[in-house]
Amino acid sequence: MKLTPSKINLFLLTKLPSAWLCGVRLNTIDEKNCITTVTHKWINQNPFNSMYFAVQAMAAELSTGAIVMKEINESGEKISMLVQENSSSFHKKAKGKITFTCEDMDLVKNNIKECLIDSEGKKFWMTSTARNEKGDVVSEFKFQWTVRKK
């Protein structure tokens, strides 16, 4: 089964309803990158009238995790995935439509291939960069994913 934005957004609705209710959506997943968006609204704001950091983290994690899901799906193997660590930095208030982009496709492909050989699994860091409608960097998130063949 090919993973598409509509299938992953349905997954959000059924398995991660808090992300879906806050407006997190997967827009694009292809061979170059994965792009998610979320728009600042009343339901996802903090007391300072900008997007709550946890909502940004959900959108950023999805932009990295969807790539991992895609590569596992395409491998045809049973592979577990889990976030082990994460870090973030915030540069501007997140207002309006925020776009999260992860371009670590090759990194994931290589680690999935290696985890099929190595019984101990693999750990790797992925980065998601968030930009506002002007193109300014709002925040950056890094997630350490672990993958291991079941």
C-alpha positions in Angstrom: 0.0 0.0 0.0 1.4 3.4 -1.0 1.4 6.0 1.7 -0.2 9.2 0.5 -1.0 12.5 2.3 -4.7 11.6 2.4 -3.9 8.2 4.0 -1.6 9.7 6.6 -4.1 12.5 7.4 -6.7 9.8 8.0 -4.2 8.1 10.2 -3.9 11.4 12.2 -7.7 11.6 12.6 -8.0 8.0 13.9 -4.7 7.5 15.8 -3.5 11.0 16.7 -6.7 13.0 17.1 -5.1 15.8 19.1 -2.7 16.6 16.2 -5.6 16.5 13.7 -7.8 18.7 15.9 -5.0 21.3 16.2 -4.8 21.4 12.4 -1.6 19.4 11.7 -1.7 18.1 8.1 0.7 16.3 5.8 0.8 18.1 2.5 3.6 16.4 0.5 5.7 13.3 0.8 7.9 12.4 -2.2 11.5 11.4 -3.0 12.9 14.9 -2.0 11.1 15.9 1.1 8.1 15.7 3.4 6.1 18.8 4.2 3.5 19.4 6.9 1.6 22.5 7.8 -0.4 23.9 10.6 -2.1 27.3 10.8 -2.2 29.4 14.0 -5.7 29.3 15.4 -7.5 29.7 18.7 -7.3 25.9 19.4 -3.5 25.7 19.1 -2.4 29.0 20.6 -0.4 29.8 23.7 -1.1 32.7 26.1 1.2 34.9 24.0 -1.0 34.8 20.9 1.3 32.5 18.9 1.3 28.8 18.2 1.9 26.5 21.2 5.3 24.8 21.0 3.7 21.3 21.4 1.6 21.8 18.3 4.8 22.8 16.4 6.5 19.7 17.7 3.6 17.5 16.5 3.9 18.9 13.0 7.6 18.7 13.0 7.6 15.1 14.2 5.1 14.1 11.5 7.4 15.6 8.8 10.1 13.3 9.9 8.1 10.3 11.0 6.1 10.1 7.8 9.4 9.6 5.9 10.3 6.7 8.3 6.9 5.2 7.8 7.2 5.5 4.0 10.6 3.8 3.9 9.5 1.0 6.2 6.4 0.5 4.1 8.4 0.4 0.9 10.9 -2.1 2.4 8.2 -4.7 2.9 9.8 -5.8 6.2 8.5 -5.6 9.7 10.4 -2.8 11.4 9.7 -0.9 14.6 10.2 2.8 14.9 10.4 5.1 17.9 11.6 8.6 18.8 14.3 8.3 21.4 15.3 12.0 21.8 14.4 15.4 20.5 15.5 19.0 20.7 14.2 22.2 19.4 15.0 25.9 19.0 12.6 28.7 18.5 13.5 31.9 16.6 10.2 33.8 16.0 6.6 33.7 17.1 4.7 31.2 15.0 1.7 33.0 13.5 -0.2 32.3 10.4 0.4 29.2 8.3 3.6 27.4 9.3 5.3 24.9 7.0 7.6 22.2 8.3 10.0 20.6 5.9 12.2 17.6 6.3 14.7 16.7 3.5 16.3 13.6 5.1 15.0 11.0 2.6 18.4 9.5 1.8 19.4 9.3 5.4 16.3 7.3 6.2 16.7 5.0 3.2 20.3 4.2 4.2 19.4 3.5 7.8 16.4 1.3 6.9 18.7 -0.7 4.6 21.3 -1.0 7.3 18.8 -2.0 10.0 17.7 -5.0 8.0 21.3 -6.3 8.2 22.2 -5.2 11.8 20.1 -7.0 14.4 20.8 -4.1 16.9 19.0 -1.6 14.8 20.0 2.0 13.9 19.7 5.4 15.5 19.7 8.6 13.4 18.9 12.3 13.8 16.4 14.0 11.4 15.7 17.8 11.2 12.5 19.6 10.4 12.6 23.3 9.7 9.5 25.5 10.2 8.9 28.6 8.2 6.2 31.2 8.2 4.4 32.6 5.2 7.3 35.1 4.6 9.8 32.3 4.5 11.4 33.2 7.8 12.6 30.3 10.0 10.3 30.1 13.0 11.7 27.0 14.7 13.9 24.0 14.1 13.3 20.5 15.5 15.6 17.5 15.7 14.4 14.0 16.3 16.5 10.9 17.0 14.7 8.0 15.5 15.4 4.4 16.2 14.6 1.6 13.8 15.0 -2.1 14.3 13.9 -5.2 12.4 11.3 -7.2 14.3 
